[in-house]
Structures are given as C-alpha cells and as structure tokens.
Amino acid sequence: MSTSPMKAKGRRALRSLTLGSTAIALATVGLGSTPASAATGTVAYSCSIFSTKFDYNARVTMKGPAKPSVGDTVKITADFSALPGVSPVTVDSWKTTGKFTVSGAQKTSISATGPKKTGPIKPKGKIPIGKLTGKVKLKKAGKISLTTGTLKITAVAYGSSVTMPCTPKKNKPLPKLLKLTVKR
C-alpha cells in the first residue's frame, strides 16, 4: 500500500512534534537532572514580640542536594509555614533570617536568609515566612543531619521596625529534618 508524499510528510511532522513534546515534558519533570533530597517535620519554637511570648510550631520542609561530595558548596533550603497571627497592628513588610545546624561527620552552623516580603498583613493575621536559604562547604565525608535553629523575623509597621526572635524549645528535641551522605 503506497502513501502519498503529502501524507508521509504530515506523519513525519507529527512524529517530530510528538518527540519534541515528549522531550519538553521530560525536561519539565526534571529527568536527567540530579534530584534534591527533602524531608519535612515540625519544629517547636518559642517566640516573642515586645514582651509577649508565643508558640510557633513551624512545619518545615528542608531540601539539599541528592549526591553531595567533599569540597562542594551546597545550597540548603528550608520552607517554613506561616507565623501565627500575633501582631496587634498591620504589618507592611518583613524579612526572616535564621540558622541551620549541621551535625554528624561535620558540625557547623549555616546562616540563612529569606527574601523581603510585603503585605499588608492585617492585625492578628498569619505572616507567611516561606523559604530561607543558606550555603555550606562540605569538608568531611560521611553522614550529616541538618535542622533549623534560631529565627529572627524583622517586621515593619507604620514605618517602625520590630524584631521577633524565635528559639527552638529546649524541652522538645529538634528533629533531624534532612539527612545527607557526603561522598569522598
């Protein structure tokens, strides 16, 4: 059975389009790139604003590289749930900084920052914290565990800046949110 040149050309074009779409779909889902390691847990914080203390049970997802090696400088990201609504006034903008803790084969602290965010957030409204990112140079092979440490949320309301420090509660064990194996 013979096919006209026009039909054959149309089929080739359709095959090319299908192959191209498949390649785009595979690239979109990340096949061919190194996946990240991720873990989620809850960290119990004790925070304060002015003289008022409040609890913040942060749901945190921490991400790092899947196959880290000694000598790599790697990016660690922690995505935090929203801070409870404690501000008595409208919050116009805020920025969060913090520390991540590394234990195991290598022990260190990582400074982490998030982008400046803008509101307004109504009085007693939850403040979205979002992602904090830090970098660490891996110096030793072996297993390491990472978790979050102190946080500092600096909020601006009516042109004045207020700092809300948050510290992990001492009576609650810190979850080892992310575990990585550093190769030589």
HUDAZI-V950809 format. One record per backbone hydrogen bond with DSSP energy under -0.5 kcal/mol. NH is the residue of the N-H (numbers start at 0). CO is the residue of the C=O. Records with the same first field share a line. If there is no record, write none. Layout:
NH = CO ; CO
This chain:
7 = 3
8 = 4
9 = 5
10 = 6
11 = 7
12 = 8
13 = 9
14 = 10
15 = 11
16 = 12
17 = 13
18 = 14
19 = 15
20 = 16
21 = 17
22 = 18
23 = 19
24 = 20
25 = 21
26 = 22
27 = 23
28 = 24
29 = 25 ; 26
30 = 25
32 = 29
34 = 32
36 = 63
38 = 61
40 = 59
42 = 57
43 = 41
44 = 42 ; 55
45 = 166
46 = 44 ; 53
47 = 164
48 = 51
51 = 48
53 = 46
55 = 44
57 = 42 ; 55
59 = 40 ; 57
60 = 78
61 = 38 ; 59
62 = 76
63 = 36
65 = 34
69 = 182
70 = 137
71 = 68
73 = 71 ; 135
75 = 133
76 = 62
77 = 131
78 = 60
79 = 77 ; 129
80 = 58
82 = 126
85 = 83
90 = 120
91 = 89 ; 155
92 = 155
93 = 116
94 = 153
96 = 151
97 = 111
98 = 149
99 = 109
100 = 146
101 = 107
102 = 144
104 = 142
107 = 101 ; 105
109 = 99
111 = 97
112 = 132
113 = 95
116 = 93
118 = 91
119 = 90
120 = 90
121 = 119
123 = 86
124 = 121
126 = 82
127 = 125
129 = 79
131 = 77
132 = 112
133 = 75
135 = 73
137 = 71 ; 135
138 = 136
141 = 181
143 = 179
144 = 102
145 = 177
146 = 100
148 = 98
150 = 165
151 = 96
152 = 163
153 = 94 ; 151
154 = 152 ; 161
155 = 92
156 = 159
159 = 156
161 = 154
163 = 152
164 = 162
165 = 150
166 = 45
168 = 43
171 = 168
176 = 145 ; 174
177 = 145
179 = 143
181 = 141 ; 179
182 = 67 ; 180
